[in-house]
């Protein structure tokens, strides 16, 4: 009987050795590392004088500029310039109170001075000052020149602006318009997602 048990144990040992599989250590293969591009979302928001009247610019949902109309410092055209390579603001946001004492020709001159390949955010706060009181009729002269400059940036809606409307636009100077909104009442919000290198 001892002999039989010994043979059984020997047979089982031999069988378990033949059924084993070898496990090798995982190998690493070379992978190409692809840089992940980062996107930055910009908003230009205009609220005309029919509601709360303000202009606001946001970066990734956080306001970096907010001014109310009239005495709040945001009435007229508000313009922010953004570096396309870094997504950072270039200089200070400029406000041109074209409803008050600022000539639209100063807005045109400022737009002309911005370098090509700059991202431009524009929002009207309260009132743009380019129309006769409570009408859709534009003033002549510098107001029409400003409208031409905005069209050159890609605007297709500024020609329909009427007194107190909300209007915003995001464009790349020397490139194309990215978004534009015009509303008779409410928040005209233009949005653009900038892909950084």
C-alpha positions in Angstrom: 0.0 0.0 0.0 2.9 2.4 0.8 4.2 1.7 -2.7 0.8 2.6 -4.2 0.6 5.9 -2.3 4.1 6.8 -3.3 3.3 6.2 -6.9 0.1 8.3 -6.7 2.0 11.2 -5.1 4.7 11.0 -7.7 2.1 10.9 -10.5 0.3 13.9 -9.1 3.6 15.9 -8.7 4.6 15.2 -12.3 1.1 16.2 -13.6 1.2 19.5 -11.7 4.7 20.4 -13.1 3.6 19.8 -16.7 0.5 22.1 -16.3 2.3 25.1 -15.0 2.5 28.2 -17.1 5.3 30.6 -17.0 4.5 34.2 -16.1 6.8 36.8 -17.5 7.2 40.3 -16.2 5.2 42.9 -18.0 7.2 44.7 -20.6 6.9 48.4 -21.4 6.6 49.5 -24.9 7.6 53.0 -26.1 4.7 55.3 -26.5 4.7 58.7 -28.3 4.0 61.4 -25.8 1.4 63.8 -27.3 1.1 67.2 -25.5 -2.4 67.9 -24.3 -3.6 71.2 -25.6 -5.3 73.5 -23.1 -8.4 75.4 -23.9 -9.5 78.7 -22.4 -13.1 79.8 -22.7 -13.8 83.5 -23.1 -17.2 85.2 -22.9 -18.1 88.8 -23.9 -21.5 89.8 -22.4 -23.5 92.9 -23.2 -26.6 94.1 -21.4 -28.3 97.1 -23.1 -30.3 99.8 -21.3 -33.6 97.9 -21.3 -32.5 95.8 -18.3 -29.6 96.2 -15.8 -27.1 97.6 -18.4 -23.6 96.2 -18.0 -20.6 94.9 -19.9 -18.6 91.8 -18.7 -15.7 89.7 -19.9 -15.1 86.2 -18.5 -12.2 83.7 -18.7 -13.2 80.1 -17.9 -16.4 81.3 -16.3 -14.7 83.9 -13.9 -15.3 87.6 -14.6 -12.1 89.6 -15.1 -14.1 92.8 -16.0 -17.6 93.9 -15.0 -18.8 97.5 -15.3 -22.4 98.8 -15.2 -23.6 101.5 -17.6 -23.8 105.2 -16.9 -21.9 106.2 -13.8 -20.6 102.6 -13.4 -18.0 103.1 -16.1 -19.2 100.5 -18.6 -21.5 102.6 -20.8 -20.5 102.5 -24.5 -17.9 100.1 -26.1 -15.8 97.9 -23.8 -12.8 96.2 -25.4 -10.4 93.5 -24.1 -7.4 92.2 -26.0 -6.1 88.7 -25.4 -2.8 87.1 -26.5 -3.6 84.1 -28.7 -0.5 82.2 -27.6 -0.9 82.6 -23.9 -4.5 83.3 -23.3 -3.5 86.3 -21.2 -5.0 89.7 -21.2 -2.9 92.4 -23.0 -3.1 95.7 -21.2 -6.2 97.0 -19.5 -9.7 96.7 -20.7 -10.7 99.9 -22.5 -14.0 101.6 -22.1 -15.3 104.2 -24.6 -18.4 106.1 -23.4 -19.6 106.9 -26.9 -23.0 107.7 -25.5 -21.4 110.4 -23.4 -18.5 112.6 -24.5 -16.2 110.1 -26.3 -16.2 110.2 -30.1 -16.7 106.9 -31.9 -13.5 107.8 -33.9 -11.5 107.0 -30.7 -12.9 103.5 -30.8 -12.0 103.1 -34.4 -8.4 104.4 -33.7 -8.0 101.9 -30.8 -9.2 99.0 -32.9 -6.8 100.0 -35.7 -3.9 100.1 -33.2 -4.5 96.5 -32.0 -1.9 94.1 -33.6 -3.1 91.4 -36.1 -3.5 87.9 -34.6 -5.0 89.3 -31.4 -8.2 88.0 -29.9 -10.6 90.9 -29.3 -13.6 90.8 -27.0 -16.1 93.6 -27.4 -19.3 94.3 -25.4 -21.6 97.3 -25.3 -22.7 98.3 -21.9 -26.0 100.3 -21.5 -25.9 102.1 -24.9 -23.5 102.3 -27.8 -24.1 106.0 -28.6 -24.1 105.4 -32.4 -27.9 105.8 -33.0 -30.3 108.8 -32.7 -32.3 108.7 -29.5 -34.6 105.6 -29.3 -34.2 104.7 -33.0 -32.3 102.5 -35.4 -31.0 105.4 -37.4 -27.2 105.8 -37.1 -25.4 109.1 -36.7 -23.4 110.0 -39.7 -19.6 110.5 -39.8 -17.5 108.8 -37.1 -20.4 106.4 -36.1 -20.5 105.0 -39.6 -16.7 104.7 -39.7 -16.8 102.7 -36.5 -19.5 100.4 -37.9 -17.2 99.9 -40.9 -14.3 99.0 -38.6 -16.5 96.5 -36.8 -17.6 94.9 -40.1 -13.9 94.6 -41.0 -13.4 92.5 -37.9 -16.2 90.3 -39.1 -19.4 91.7 -37.6 -22.5 90.9 -39.5 -24.9 92.2 -36.9 -23.7 95.7 -35.9 -25.6 97.2 -38.8 -28.8 96.1 -37.1 -28.0 97.7 -33.8 -30.7 100.0 -32.4 -30.7 102.3 -29.5 -30.3 100.4 -26.2 -29.7 97.0 -27.7 -27.3 94.4 -26.3 -24.4 93.6 -28.6 -21.2 91.6 -28.2 -18.5 90.1 -30.4 -15.3 88.0 -30.2 -13.0 88.1 -33.2 -9.4 87.6 -34.2 -8.0 90.7 -35.8 -6.7 89.9 -39.3 -8.6 86.5 -38.9 -12.3 86.0 -38.5 -15.2 86.5 -36.2 -15.6 83.7 -33.6 -19.0 84.7 -32.2 -21.4 87.6 -32.2 -24.7 88.2 -30.5 -27.3 91.0 -30.9 -30.5 91.1 -28.8 -33.2 93.7 -28.3 -33.3 92.9 -24.6 -31.3 90.5 -22.3 -27.7 89.3 -22.2 -26.0 89.1 -25.6 -23.3 86.5 -24.8 -20.5 85.7 -27.3 -18.3 82.7 -26.4 -15.1 81.4 -27.9 -12.9 78.4 -26.8 -9.2 79.3 -27.4 -6.9 76.3 -28.0 -3.5 77.2 -26.6 -0.3 75.7 -28.2 
